[in-house]
Amino acid sequence: MIDLTDRQKTILLLVLRDYIETAQPVGSMRLMEHYQLDMSSATIRNEMAMLTELGYLRQPHTSAGRVPSEDGYRYFVSHLMHQAELPEAVQHTISHQFHQSRPEMEQWMTLAASVLAHQSQAVSLITAPHAEKSYFKHVELISTQGRQVLMVLVTLGGEVNQQILTLAEPVTQERLSAVAIRINQSFQGRTINEIIALPTHSDALEVDIIALITQDMRRAAERVSGNLYYDGISNVLAEGEFNVSEEARRALRLFDEPSMLQDLLSRTAMNSGIGGVQVLIGGEGAWEELRQCSMVLARYGIPGHVTGMLGVLGPMRMSYSKTIPTVRYVAGLLSELVNDTFAE
């Protein structure tokens, strides 16, 4: 990025601030009168023309007003925005909400999505923590009817997989429970490879159940992230960009195609450490659906063990100075909760 003079930085910052607040192109007279700048309208106009030539501003119509470009937003996030923390009162409110909720992963995910959507006034999205390796926790075998059995497999991290099995012949609940107890005692805390390396079982039912368990665990390990939660679509629908731009509305269709969102989040996660915040502006040339939007994302959890992603999606003129510290704070809070859960 080309560096700017102090005067250009000031003008770019004020154009951004004004446009984020009003959604209207900003002219030189507006800057001079509203912000009481100690420079003439002609000087401001010349600097705005230079910022446009450098690619940090653009002129959407033939009027004199300018709006920030994608590079303008990137320059703001990288160079002009101070590292801000959430006000202590807001931190206390959010922390209190989490500690008052039930100590269940799904409850935390739903709450995190709600908090992020409310605080940012954008669409929130969060993936449940996903183990980088699949570790067995326990299995339940429940007789339903006839030869059908419900198998509930829980892996370390709280991921639950359920499937209906059809056995060759009816089996009593007592026998199913006995098999589950033996498997739980042998497999607790083990990976797929460790389970496969254990001595072969002679019980045919047990062999079949173990084969299904390893299949489920392998599928769980191959998934790039946990279940996706989101909230706040009505927030962005109220923004002007999403009323007039088909391109902006197209971003919301990502939520009807979870696989695309999962891919976006997993590719972003590869380049982010725990607690680090990434800002994607205009799709960064990689995601056409996000050309009119920005995303603020962070990774949370236990490095090398179990992690998830959270963030918000909104118009490019979102309030980055509020959204970034909110995302960072909630990511830190969830990391603490996940750490506490796994410590237990």
C-alpha positions in Angstrom: 0.0 0.0 0.0 1.1 3.5 -0.8 1.8 5.6 2.3 -0.2 8.8 2.8 0.6 12.2 4.2 -0.8 13.1 7.6 -3.3 15.4 5.9 -4.4 12.6 3.5 -4.8 10.2 6.4 -7.0 12.7 8.2 -9.2 13.2 5.2 -9.5 9.5 4.5 -10.4 8.8 8.1 -13.1 11.5 8.2 -14.6 10.3 4.8 -14.7 6.8 6.2 -16.2 7.9 9.5 -18.9 10.0 7.8 -19.8 7.4 5.2 -20.1 4.6 7.8 -22.4 6.8 9.7 -24.6 8.2 6.9 -24.2 5.9 3.9 -24.0 9.1 1.7 -21.1 10.2 -0.5 -19.0 12.8 1.2 -18.0 16.1 -0.4 -15.3 18.6 0.5 -17.8 21.2 1.9 -19.3 18.5 4.2 -15.8 17.7 5.6 -14.8 21.4 6.1 -18.1 22.5 7.8 -19.0 19.4 9.8 -15.5 18.7 11.1 -14.2 22.3 11.2 -11.0 21.5 9.3 -8.3 24.1 9.3 -7.9 24.0 5.5 -9.8 25.4 2.5 -12.4 23.5 0.5 -10.1 23.6 -2.5 -7.3 21.9 -0.6 -9.7 19.2 0.7 -11.0 18.7 -2.8 -7.5 18.4 -4.2 -6.5 15.8 -1.5 -9.7 13.9 -2.1 -8.9 13.8 -5.9 -5.4 12.5 -5.0 -6.9 9.8 -2.7 -9.2 8.8 -5.6 -6.3 8.6 -8.0 -4.3 6.5 -5.5 -7.4 4.1 -5.2 -8.4 4.8 -1.6 -11.6 6.7 -2.5 -14.0 6.4 -5.4 -16.6 8.6 -7.0 -19.9 6.6 -7.4 -21.7 9.3 -9.4 -20.9 12.5 -11.3 -21.4 14.4 -8.0 -18.4 15.7 -6.1 -19.0 13.2 -3.2 -16.6 10.4 -2.6 -16.9 7.0 -0.8 -14.2 4.7 0.5 -12.9 2.0 -1.9 -12.0 -1.5 -0.8 -8.3 -0.4 -0.5 -9.5 2.6 1.5 -11.2 0.3 4.1 -8.1 -1.9 4.1 -5.8 1.1 4.8 -8.1 2.2 7.6 -8.1 -1.2 9.3 -4.3 -1.6 8.9 -3.1 1.9 9.6 -5.7 4.3 11.0 -7.8 2.3 13.4 -6.5 2.2 17.0 -6.4 -1.1 18.8 -9.6 -0.6 20.9 -11.0 -2.8 23.7 -14.7 -3.2 24.4 -15.9 -0.9 27.2 -15.7 -2.8 30.6 -19.5 -2.5 31.1 -20.1 -4.3 27.8 -17.5 -7.0 28.6 -19.1 -7.5 32.0 -22.6 -7.9 30.4 -21.4 -10.4 27.8 -19.4 -12.4 30.3 -22.4 -12.5 32.7 -24.6 -13.8 29.9 -22.3 -16.7 29.2 -21.7 -17.7 32.9 -25.5 -17.5 33.5 -26.2 -19.9 30.6 -26.3 -23.7 30.9 -22.8 -25.2 30.6 -23.6 -26.8 27.3 -21.7 -26.3 24.0 -24.9 -25.8 21.9 -26.1 -23.2 24.4 -22.8 -21.3 24.2 -22.9 -21.4 20.4 -26.4 -20.0 20.2 -25.6 -17.3 22.8 -22.4 -16.3 21.0 -24.3 -15.9 17.7 -26.9 -13.8 19.4 -24.4 -11.6 21.2 -22.3 -11.0 18.1 -25.3 -10.1 16.0 -26.7 -7.7 18.6 -23.3 -6.0 19.3 -22.3 -5.6 15.7 -25.8 -5.2 14.1 -24.6 -7.5 11.4 -25.0 -11.3 10.6 -23.0 -13.4 13.1 -21.7 -16.8 12.3 -19.9 -19.4 14.5 -18.8 -22.9 14.1 -18.9 -25.3 17.1 -15.4 -26.4 18.3 -14.1 -29.2 16.2 -11.4 -31.6 17.3 -8.4 -31.6 15.0 -8.2 -35.3 15.9 -11.2 -37.4 16.7 -11.1 -38.9 20.2 -13.7 -41.3 21.4 -15.6 -40.3 24.5 -18.6 -42.7 24.8 -21.2 -44.6 22.9 -24.8 -45.5 23.7 -26.8 -48.3 22.1 -30.6 -48.0 22.5 -33.0 -50.6 21.3 -35.9 -48.9 19.4 -38.1 -51.5 17.7 -37.5 -54.9 16.2 -34.0 -55.2 14.9 -33.4 -51.4 14.9 -30.9 -49.8 17.3 -30.1 -46.1 17.8 -26.3 -45.6 18.2 -25.3 -42.3 19.8 -21.5 -41.6 19.5 -20.0 -38.8 21.4 -16.4 -37.7 20.6 -14.2 -35.5 22.8 -15.3 -31.9 22.1 -19.0 -32.7 22.5 -19.7 -33.7 18.9 -22.6 -36.1 18.8 -23.4 -38.5 15.9 -26.5 -40.5 15.8 -27.6 -43.2 13.4 -30.1 -46.0 13.2 -28.6 -49.5 12.8 -30.6 -52.5 11.5 -29.2 -55.7 13.0 -29.4 -59.2 11.6 -31.6 -60.2 14.5 -33.3 -58.6 17.5 -31.0 -57.9 20.5 -32.1 -57.2 24.0 -31.3 -53.8 25.6 -29.4 -55.6 28.3 -27.0 -57.1 25.8 -26.7 -53.7 24.0 -25.9 -52.0 27.2 -23.2 -54.6 28.1 -21.5 -54.1 24.7 -21.6 -50.3 25.1 -20.0 -50.6 28.6 -17.2 -52.8 27.3 -16.5 -50.5 24.4 -16.6 -47.4 26.6 -14.1 -48.9 29.0 -11.7 -49.9 26.2 -11.9 -46.9 23.9 -12.2 -43.9 26.3 -9.9 -41.1 25.0 -8.5 -43.1 22.1 -8.0 -42.0 18.5 -9.2 -44.1 15.5 -5.7 -45.5 14.9 -5.4 -46.5 18.6 -8.9 -48.2 18.4 -8.0 -50.1 15.3 -4.7 -51.4 16.9 -6.6 -52.9 19.8 -7.0 -56.7 20.0 -9.9 -58.1 17.8 -13.1 -58.8 19.6 -14.8 -62.2 19.3 -18.4 -61.0 19.8 -19.9 -60.5 16.3 -22.2 -57.7 17.5 -19.3 -55.9 19.1 -17.2 -56.2 16.0 -20.0 -54.6 13.9 -20.5 -51.8 16.3 -16.8 -51.0 16.5 -16.6 -50.9 12.7 -19.5 -48.3 12.6 -17.8 -46.3 15.4 -14.5 -46.1 13.5 -16.4 -45.1 10.3 -18.2 -42.3 12.2 -15.0 -41.1 13.8 -13.2 -41.0 10.5 -15.9 -38.9 9.0 -15.8 -36.6 12.0 -12.1 -36.1 11.6 -12.4 -35.3 7.9 -14.9 -32.5 8.5 -13.2 -29.1 8.5 -15.4 -27.6 11.2 -18.2 -28.2 13.6 -21.9 -27.3 13.2 -22.6 -23.8 11.9 -24.8 -21.3 13.9 -25.8 -17.8 12.8 -28.1 -14.9 13.8 -29.0 -11.4 12.7 -29.8 -11.6 9.0 -32.6 -9.1 9.7 -29.8 -6.6 10.8 -28.2 -6.4 7.3 -31.5 -6.6 5.4 -32.3 -3.2 7.1 -29.1 -1.7 5.5 -29.5 0.3 2.3 -26.9 -1.8 0.4 -28.9 -4.9 0.8 -32.1 -3.2 -0.4 -30.7 -1.8 -3.6 -27.9 -4.2 -4.5 -28.5 -7.7 -5.8 -24.8 -8.4 -5.3 -25.1 -7.6 -1.6 -28.1 -9.8 -1.2 -26.3 -12.6 -2.9 -23.9 -12.8 0.1 -26.8 -13.8 2.3 -27.5 -16.9 0.1 -24.2 -18.3 1.5 -26.3 -19.1 4.6 -28.5 -21.4 2.4 -25.3 -23.2 1.3 -23.4 -24.2 4.5 -20.8 -26.1 2.5 -19.6 -22.8 0.9 -19.4 -21.0 4.3 -17.6 -24.0 5.8 -15.1 -23.8 3.0 -14.6 -20.1 3.5 -14.1 -20.5 7.2 -11.8 -23.5 7.0 -9.6 -21.7 4.4 -9.5 -18.6 6.6 -8.7 -20.7 9.7 -5.6 -22.1 8.1 -4.0 -18.6 8.3 -5.1 -17.5 11.7 -4.0 -18.2 15.2 -6.2 -18.5 18.3 -7.6 -15.1 19.2 -6.2 -13.4 16.1 -8.7 -11.3 14.1 -8.9 -11.4 10.3 -10.8 -8.8 8.2 -12.0 -9.9 4.7 -13.0 -6.8 2.7 -14.9 -7.3 -0.6 -14.2 -11.0 -0.6 -10.4 -10.3 -1.1 -10.7 -11.4 -4.7 -11.4 -15.0 -3.7 -15.2 -15.0 -2.9 -17.3 -13.3 -5.6 -20.4 -13.5 -3.3 -18.8 -11.2 -0.8 -17.8 -8.4 -3.2 -20.1 -5.9 -1.5 -19.5 -7.1 2.1 -16.9 -7.4 4.8 -16.3 -10.2 7.3 -14.5 -10.0 10.6 -13.4 -13.4 11.8 -11.5 -15.0 14.7 -10.4 -18.5 15.7 -11.0 -19.7 19.2 -10.3 -22.9 21.2 -7.2 -24.9 22.2 -4.4 -24.8 19.6 -3.6 -28.2 18.0 -6.5 -29.8 19.8 -10.0 -28.3 19.3 -10.9 -25.1 17.6 -13.8 -23.2 16.0 -14.3 -19.9 14.1 -16.6 -17.0 14.8 -17.3 -13.7 13.2 -19.7 -11.3 11.5 -20.7 -10.5 8.0 -22.0 -7.0 7.1 -21.9 -4.2 4.6 -18.4 -2.9 3.7 -19.1 0.2 5.7 -19.6 -1.6 9.0 -18.2 -0.1 12.2 -14.9 -1.9 12.3 -13.7 -0.1 15.4 -16.6 -1.7 17.3 -16.9 -5.0 15.5 -13.3 -6.0 15.7 -12.9 -5.7 19.5 -16.3 -7.4 19.9 -15.3 -10.4 17.8 -11.9 -10.6 19.6 -13.5 -10.5 23.1 -16.1 -13.2 22.4 -13.4 -15.4 20.8 -11.3 -15.0 24.0 -14.3 -15.8 26.2 -15.2 -18.9 24.2 -11.5 -20.1 24.3 -11.7 -19.9 28.1 -15.0 -21.8 28.2 -13.6 -24.5 25.9 -10.4 -24.8 27.9 -12.4 -25.2 31.1 -14.6 -27.9 29.5 -11.7 -29.9 28.3 -9.8 -29.5 31.5 -12.7 -31.2 33.2 
